[in-house]
Amino acid sequence: MNKEEAKVRINELSQIIENHNYNYYILAQPTISDYDFDMLLNELISLEKQYPEFITADSPTQRVGGDITKEFQTVKHRYPMLSLSNSYNIEEVKDFITRIKKTIEDEVEFVCELKFDGISISLTYENGIFVKAVTRGDGTQGDDVTTNVKTIRTIPLKLKGDYPDFFEMRGEIIMPHSSFNAINAEREDLGQQPFANPRNAAAGTIKLQDSKEVAKRKLDQYCYFMMMDDDKMIFKNHYESLMAARQWGFNVSNFMALCKNVDDIEDFINYWDEKRKELPFDIDGIVIKVNDFKQREILGFTAKSPRWAIAYKFKAEEAHTQLLSVDFQVGRHGTITPVANLEPVQLAGTIVKRATLHNADFIEQLDLHYNDIVSVEKGGEIIPKITSVDLSQRKEESQKVAFITRCPECGTELVNIEGETAWYCPNSLGCPPQIKGRIEHFISRKAMNIESLGEGKVEVLFDNNLIKDYSDLYNLKYNDIFGLEKIITIDDEKTQEKSVRKVSFKEKTANNIIDAIEKSKSVPFARVLFALGIKFVGETTAKLIAKAMGSIDNIINASVEELTEIEEVGEKIAVSIKDFFSDERNINIINKLREAGLQFEQEKKSAKDDDSSGVLSGMSIVVSGVFSTMSRDEIKELIENLGGKNVSSISSKTSFIVAGDKMGPEKRKKAEALGIEIKSEAEFLEMINGKQNHNSSPTPSPESTLGVQGVLEFDF
């Protein structure tokens, strides 16, 4: 066989094998024996070894694995992967539908789908070829796991039919029960710890460095959403897009239904609540979505979740076991959390040994005694919690569980803030768990992002007296940490499980830590402010405060009244900020961080970038309806870029409304009653063009100013 003949045969084999893959994994209708399939694949592998120049990214041989990935690159999502609101009873679903029908005047159709219990994934396709797979991560960015995902045979490497030039598919990577059971049997034979459940096994597998090992574990995947830029969307609704995706080669679940009303939805939920035990994979609920894309556009979304979709979570499984003892854990803000130690019991695919008891009031309400037989369930099927006590089995001599009065770590007398249920250790700068907790927060990804310095390593540094607070990190030298090691016990706050691990500071780890600490000195002021760990000051609030105040000194010197003038800063947050900076010990830490070179001033903007010089500066604007030349999100971002403020509700302070088609009738009525001007899309664009021309500043185009916008998909 010459070179040209080999090329033809390689292309032919690739097509034949992919067709058989599609028949077997997508249609579940194999047309060839396993032996014959293996012979075709072996022939292709042999030819590609002889002629490696003909290997393509979509070749079936790429599913076999073999590449080693030493580091997973972080990739920013083109379209954010946000979260979804949960409901736990049918009444909440009814409320969801009622809210939708108040906004949408036409008939609304819903799609009900299974909520797969796996790992969310975003798949990118260009000209019909699979090019990238990225995990959900924090919703804004995730890890590139393309090499490993190629081994999943239900993910097409090359599409069939008439598909768009560019789009993304969102889906869920799962581990079927058959694969899970086989892997755990093998691990037990080797004396290894078995995986707790299929979801954990899938999560661990997709991040393995050796793609050949990933291929062996036989993961599966189901697609549930297609995304592309707004102006490229070729479908009118969700169901239609999924049916097309199935024709192109994607694995789309057959277990979905179009529903017209609550009764249809309730029937679907009840059916699968019973039948889920018969499925070959795990699900933990049902996802309910508005089908029509234009209706979704009208409904929009809140800061955290879409208004057009909701997840119904099945009631958690319950188990009964004995309460053995109670531990009291100290959080980074001094909160005391009681945790029950239980006789190990099987629950929802895992062995449960510990469960949260929330607070003192919760223990009192349960009238909890040691050695009680208690009911345990998993809240959201993740965090174990005690829900009730079987009083009929209580022994007369059993002692009541009493909440502690002093910190279990430093002995300080606990305090209770009026109006709160929690008890606190007030020794914030002298209590070891609080100190370590604040350091762990300081180095976290959304704060200073000091990579390679995880929870266990902070404990080792603290126990070796190398750090007493987070400012000491900037005094660390390579020789201080190289060679350190310790066996530590770590509490998982989510599962309430304890794990034992060995922490070692080897050469590469020590170098990475020192480099990351140095790199963190360039982190912007807003993130530094968040990293300080001021109670009630989250990531978003820190950004607003940094923007409003400009520097750490302005914040330190501000009064409570001045702080409450900042957007989203109420008296509770303002008092917490004032208390933090009134402590001389915190000021000393800030000064040491200054000397280390951290950023304590907001980056100065140029005049053209300053919001105060924007043509919409000082205006509060409501955007409502569906638009023709730009999406609603694009208009909102344009408003912000030009100095305006987006507001969701109409009031006397509203400057004007940008209204598209199908503006809500209630909003229009309220605007007219208040005399608020309503501008069409064209009038709004004409207005900002006129103002910008007057200011001798060109109007930014949507493409240059806003970046890529499109349909948002959420992590189901």
N, C-alpha and C positions, 0 to 999 in steps of 0.2 A: 504494500500500500504506500503510494507516494504522499507527499505533503498535502496536495490539493484534495486527494481522495480522503485523507484522514480528517481534514477540515469538514468536508461534506458529511462524513460518517458521525463525527462528534456532534454536529448540529442536529442530525437526524436522531441520534440516540438521546440527546437532551430533550428533544420534543416528545419522543415516545415515552421516556421515563416520567416527565412531568405530567403527561396525560394519564399515565397509570397512577401517579401520586394523587391527582385530582379525583380520579374514579374511586380510589381506595379510601382516602382520608376525608374528602368533602362530600362525595355522593354516597359513600359506604357501599359501592357496587364494584368490587374488584373484578377485573377482566383478564387477570393473569395470575399464575401461581407465584408464591413467594420465591421459589427456586428460580423460575424464569426471570423474575424481576431482578434478583441478585446477579444473575448472569449478565443481564443488560448493563447493570450498574458497574460491575467489575470490568466489562469491556470498555466502558467510558472512562473509568479510572485509569486503566492501562494506556488508552490512547492519549489521555491528557498528560500522563507522565512522559510519554514519548514526544509529545508536541505541546509543551506548557504554554506556548504563545497563543494557543487557541482556548485557554481556560477563560471563562467569563464569570462575572460576579453572580449571574443567575444560573450557573451550571448546577445540576442536581448533586454533583459531587461536593458542593459547598455545604450540604446538609450533613455530611458525615462527620464534620468537625476535624480538629487537629491543630488549629491555630491556638497559640498561647497569648492571652491578654494579661499583661502585668499590671496595667492601670486603666481604669474605665474613665474616659474623658467626660467632663461635665459639659452638657450642651443646653443652650437656652431654647425653650419651646417656641416654635413659630406661633402657635396658638396655645394659650395657657390651659393647663389641666387643673381645673378648680374642683372644689368639693360639692357634695350634694346634701340637701337637708334630709334627715331621717324621720320616719314616723313609725310608731309602734302599735297603733290600733286603727281600725277602719274609720273612726270618727275624725282623726287627723287627716286621713285621705279625703274624706268628705269636705272638710274645711278647705283643703287645698283646691278641690274642684270648684267649690263655691266661689273662692277668691278669683279663680281664672274666669269663671263665667260672668263675674261682675265687670271684668275688663273687656272681655271678648264678646261682642254682640252676636256674632255668627255662631253656628254649630261648631262644637269642638270635638275632635276625635283624638283618642289617646292610644298610645302603643304601650302594651305591658310586656316586659321582658324579664327573664331570670337575672337575678343579681349574683353573678359569679363571685365566688370567694377565692380570689387569686391576686395577681399582680398586674396593675394597669400598665399598658404599653402604648406608645405612639409609633406608628409605622409610616414611613415616608416613601412615596413612589414617584419616580420621574420617568416619563415616557414608558410607563408600564413595567419598569424595573424596580425592584425593592432596593432601596439605597441606605436606609437608616432605621434603627430601632432605639428609642429612648424611653427610659423608665419615667414614672411620674415625678419622682423626686419631691421637691417642695411645691410643685405646681407651676413654678416659673422656669425651673431648669431641672434636668435629670441626667442620668448616666447613659452614655452610648454603649449599648449591649448588642450591637448589630451582629457581631461574629457568633455570639451564642444563640441569638434568635433565629439565625439562618438554619439552625439544626432542627427547628420545629416544623414538622412536615405539613401542618395545616396552615402555614403561612406561605402564600405564593411568592416565589422569587421572580416570576414573570407572569404578567396578566394576560387574559384572553379578551377578545372582543373590542368594543368601542369605549375606551376609558379616557379620562381627562389627561392632559400632559403632566399635571402636578396635583397631588392631593395627599392628605394623610388619613390613615385609618386608626381609630382608637379601638382597643380591645383589652381582653383580660387573658393573661397567661395563667394556666391552671395545671395542676398535677392530678391526673385521673387516679381514682382509687387503686386501680390495678398497678400502676407505676409506683404509687406510694407504698403499697403493701410489699411489693417486690424489693424496693430499695431498703425498707426497714428490716425485712428479713435478712438481707445481705449484711446490713450494718450490725445487726445483732450477732450474726455468725462471726463477724470480725471483731466482736467485743466493743463495738462503737455504740455511742448513745443514739437511739432511734430518734427520728424527727417527731416533733409533737403533733403536727397535723399537716395535711397536704399544702396549705397555704405557706407555712413556714418552709416546707421542703421546696416549693416552687421559688420562693424568694431567695433561698440559699443557692439553689441550682443556677438561677439566671445570672448570678454574680460569680460563678466559678471561673477560674482563670483558664482552665483547659476546656475548650469547646468540644473536644472528643468526649469528655465526661458528661457534658451537658446533653449531647446527642444520646448517650446511653440511658439517660433518665426519662426519655420519652414524654416530654412536656406536651401540652396541647394549648390551643388558643382559640378564642371566639371573638369576632369583631362586633362592635355595637354602635359605631358612629363614624361617619365620613365627614371630613372637613376640607374646605378649600376657600380661597378668597371669595368675598361676597359677590364680586362681579363675574366670577367663574362658576358659581353654583348652578348646576344644570337640573336639579331636582326641586320639586315643590314641597316634598315632605320627607320625613325620616324613613318611613316604611318603604317608599319607592326607592330611596337611595340604597337601603340594605338589600333589596331584591336585586338591584343592578350589581351591587358588590358581590353577591353570590354568583352571578353569571360571570363575573370577571375572574373568579377563582378563590374568593375569600370564604372562610368558614364562618357562616352566619347561622346562629341557632334557629332551629325549627320551632323552638318552644317560645313563641311570641304570639300576641293577639291584638287585633284592632278592636278597641272598646268605645262604645258611644256614651256610657253612663256609669254611675257608681255601681250599679248592680252587676254589670259586666266585669268591672274591675274586681269587685269583691269575689265573684265566682272564680276568677283567675287566681287570685291570692289564695283562696281556700283550697282550690284544687292542688296547687303546688306546695302548700304547707303540708299536705298529706303525702303527696307523691314524691317530694324531694328526697326521701329516704331511698327511693328506687333508682335515682340518677347515678351514673357512674362517676360523678364528680360532686364537689360541695357547692351549694348555694346558701346564702344567708338572708335572702329576701327577694322582693320583686321591685323592679324599677318602672315607674309610671311616667311617661313623657307625652307632652303635647306633640301631635304628629306634624302639624303644618308649620313650616319654617317662618312664614310671614307672621303667624300668630305668636310664635316664640319671640320674634323681633319686637312685637308690641309689648309682650309681657316683661321682657328684659330679665334682669337679675339683681339681687341685693349685693352687698359687699362680699358676701361669703358663698352664695349659692344662687342657682337659677330659679326664677319664679315659674318656669314651665316644666319642671321635673321634680320628682320626689322619690325617695326610696322607702318602701315598706319593709321593715325588718321583722323577720319571724321571731316569735317569742323564744327567748333563750331556753335551752335545756336546763333542767334542774336536777340536783343530786342531794343526798342526805349524808351527813358525816358528823364526826365529833369535834368539838372545839377543844384544843389541847392547851393553848396558851395565847397570850396577846403581847405583841411587841409595840413599842411606841417610837415612831420614826420622826426625825426632825428635818424639815424642808429648808431650803435656802433662805426663806424669809422667816424662819423660826416656827412655822406652823407644825403642830404636833398631830400626826396622823396615826391612829391605832390600826394595827394589822393583825388579823387572826391567823394563828398557826393551826392547821387542821390535820386530822387523820387523812392521808392521801386518798383521793376519790377520783374516778374516771368521770369526766364531764366534757361533752362536746368535742370529743377526740383528743383531749389532753388530760394529764394527771394534775389535779389541783391540790396544792398543799397549803396555800395561803390565800387570804381574801381581805379586801379593805373593809374597815368598820367606820370609815368616814370621820366621825367626830364624837365628842362626849354625849351630845344629845341623842345620836343614833344608838349608842350603846344603852342609854337609859330607856329609850323607847322600846327596844327589844327586851329589856330586863334580862340582859345576857349574864349567864353564869358559866363558870369553868366546867368542862365536861358535858355541856349541853349538846343535844343532837340538833343540828341546825340544817336549814335548807340553803343551798348554795346555787347561784346561777351566774352566768356570764353576761354582764351588761354590754349590749352590743356584741355579744359573743367574743369579747376580748378580756375585759377586766372581771375577775371573779368577785362576787359580793354575796354577803349573807343577807337573806331576805326574811327569814322567820325562824322561830325556835319551836321545837316540839316539846311543849310543857309536860305532856303525859309521860315523857321519858326522863324528866329531871330528877336527880337524886337529892334527897333531903339534905345531905351534908355538903352539897356543892356550894361554893362561895361565889358571891356576886362579883362581876368584873367591875373594878373601880378605876375611873380615869385618874391618871397621875397628877400630882400637884407641883412637881419639880421636873426640870429638864432631865431626861435620862442620860444625856451626854455631859452636861456641864454643871448640873445641880442647881441652876438658877430657878427661882420660883416663877411659875408660869403666870401669864396675865391673859385676861379676856377683854377684848375691845367691845364696848357697848354696841349692841345691834348685830354682832357677829356670833356665829356658833363656834368658831375655832378658838383654840387656846394656843398661845404663842410663848416661845422662849425669847425674852427681850434682850438677851445677851448677844446681839447681832454680830459684834466684831470680836467676840471671844469664845463662841460656841463652835467647835470643830466642824460639825456637819453643815452649819450655815456658811462658814468660811469657804469650805470646799465646794459647796453648792453654788456660791456666788462666783468662784473662780471658774467652775464648769460652765456657768452661764456666760461669763466674760469671753471664754475661748470659743463659744459655740459658733456655728456656721453663719447665723444671721447677725451675730455680734462681731467680734474681732476675727473670727474664722481662722484660728490658730490650728492648722491641720496637724495631725499626728499626735496631738496632746489630748487624748480622750480621758474619760472618767477615771479609769484605773490609774493612769499615769499621774494625774493630779494628786490622787491619794498618796502615791509613793513619794512625790516631791514634798508634799505637806508633812508626811510622817518622818521624812528625813530632815525636817526643819530648813528646807531650801526655799520654801515660800510660805509666808504668813498671810498674805493677801495678794490680789492680782497684780499689784504694782511690782511685786518681787519677781514676776516672770521676766521683766526686762533687765534684771541683774544676772540672770542665769548664763553660765558659760558651758561650752561643750564638756570641759573636764569635770564640771559639777555633776553632770547627769549621766555621762557615759559609764556603763557597767552596772548601774543600779538595777535591782530586780526584787520582786516580792510576790508572794502568793496572796491574793486579795479576794474578798467576797463582795459581790456587787448585787444590789437590789434592783430588779427591773420594776420601775414605777407602774408600767402598764399591766404586766401580768402578775405582779406581786411575787414573782419567783426570785430565788437567790441563785447565783451562779458563782463558781470558784474558777479563777483563772490566774495564770502566771503573767506578770507584767515585767518586761525586760527593756532596758534602754541600750540597744545595740548601736553600732557605729552609724548605720544609715538612719535609724530612728532618731538618735541624738542630733545628727546634722539637720534632719528635716524639721525638728522642733525648733532649733535655734534659728534656722532660715525663716520659718513661718512666723516666729515672734518678731523678727526684724521686719518682715513684709507687712505685718499688721500695723506698723507705725503709719502707713499711708491710708488706713481705713478712714472714710469720711466721718465728720463730726457727728452726724445723726446716729450712725451705728455705734460710735464710741459712747454716746449718751445712753443708748439702749443697753450697751454692754455693762455699764456701771451697776445695773441691777436695782434701780430705784423701784420700790414697790408701786405697783399699778401703772408703771410707765412701760407700755409695750412698744413693739417695733414702729407701728404707725404713729402713735402718740409722740414718740421720740423724734420722728421726722418733722412733725408739725411744730414741736417746741423748738427744735434746732433752727427751722426756717424762720420762725417768728422772733426768736431771741438773738440769733446770730452767733453767740459765743457762750462758753461755760461761765464766764465772769458775769455776763448779763443775767444768766439763770440764777447764779448764786446770790446776786444782789437784788433780784426781783422780789416783790412782795407777793403774798398770796393773792391779793386782788389783781395784780398785774398778770400773774400766771393764769388766773381763771378767764382772762380776756382772750386767751389763745383757744382756737377752735378745738373742741373735744376735750378740753381740760376743765374739769369741774373742781369743786372745792376739795373733794376727797383726794384727787391726784395732786392738786396744788399744795395741800398740807403735807402730803407724803414727800414731795420734792423739797419743800422748805425744811422738813425734819431731817432729811438726808444731808443737806448741805449745812445744817446747823450743828452737826456733829463734827467737832474739830478733827477727829480721827479720819473721817471721810475727806476732809479738806487736805489733810496731810497726804493721803493716798493720791488725790487729784494732782497735788504739786509734784509728787514723785513721777506720776505719769506724764506730766508736762516736761519734766527734765529728760524723760526717756524719748520724747519727741512725738507723742501722740497728737492727733488733730483735735483741737478744742475750739476751733472757729469754723463757721459755715464758709464753704468755698465761695469766694467773691465772684459774682456774675459780671459779665461785661454789660455795658449799657444796652446793647441790642437784645441780650438774653434776659434782662431784668423784667420781671412781671409787671413792676410798677410803671414801666414805659409801654406796656401792651395797650393796644387800641380798645380792649375790653376791660381794662384795669378798673377794679372797684365795682364791677357789675355782677349781680347774681342772676343766673340764667337757668331756666328750665327747658329741657329738650324732651319732646314728646312726639310719638308717632313713628311712621315708617318713611324713609327718605329715598330719593331716586338716584342722586349723584354721589352721595356719601352715606356711609352707615351711621347709625346713631352714635356709636363709640367714636368714630372719626370726628364727628361734629363736637362731641364733648372734649376730645383731646385738643382739637383746634381752639376751643374756647379757653382751655387752660393755658395753651401755648401763647395765647394773646392776652393773658393776664386776667381773664374772667374766672368766675367761680361757678361750678355746676351745683345746682341744688335740685333735690328730687320733688319737693313739695312747693306749691304756690302760696305766697304770703304777700303782705303789703310791701315787703322789702324786695320782692322779685323785680328785676329791671325789665325783662321781657321774656317771652316764650318763643322758642324756635319750634314750629309745629309742622309735622309732616302729615301724610295720609293717616287716617284712622286715629287721630288724637283722641284720647279718652274724653267722653262727653262730660264727665264730672269735672275734669280739669278745665275744660273750655268754659263751662258754666261758672266756675269759681273765678277764672281769669276775667271774664266779662263783668262779674259782680264787683271785683276789686279795681276794674279799669286798667288791668295789665295789658300791655300791647302784645299782640300775637303776630309774629313774623313768619312768613313762609320760608322754605329753604332758599328759594331764589332771592327773597328780600334780605335774608341774613347774609348770604354771600355777597350781595351787592353792597350791603352796609359795610362789611369789613374791608371789601376792596376799596370802597370810597374813602374810608378812614385811613387805610394804609397808604393809598395814593396821596392823600393829603399830607401824610407824615413822611412822604418820600421813602417809603419802605415797601418792598415787593410783597405781594400776597404769597404765603407759602402754599405750595401745591399739596394735596393730600398725600401724594406719593413721597415727597421729600420730607414733609413734616411729621407724618403720622406713622410711617412704617407699614408693615403688613397687618391688615385687619381681616377678620373673617368670622365664621361661625365658631362660637366658643363651645367646647365640649368639656364635660365635667367627669370627675373620677367617680364611677359608680361602683 
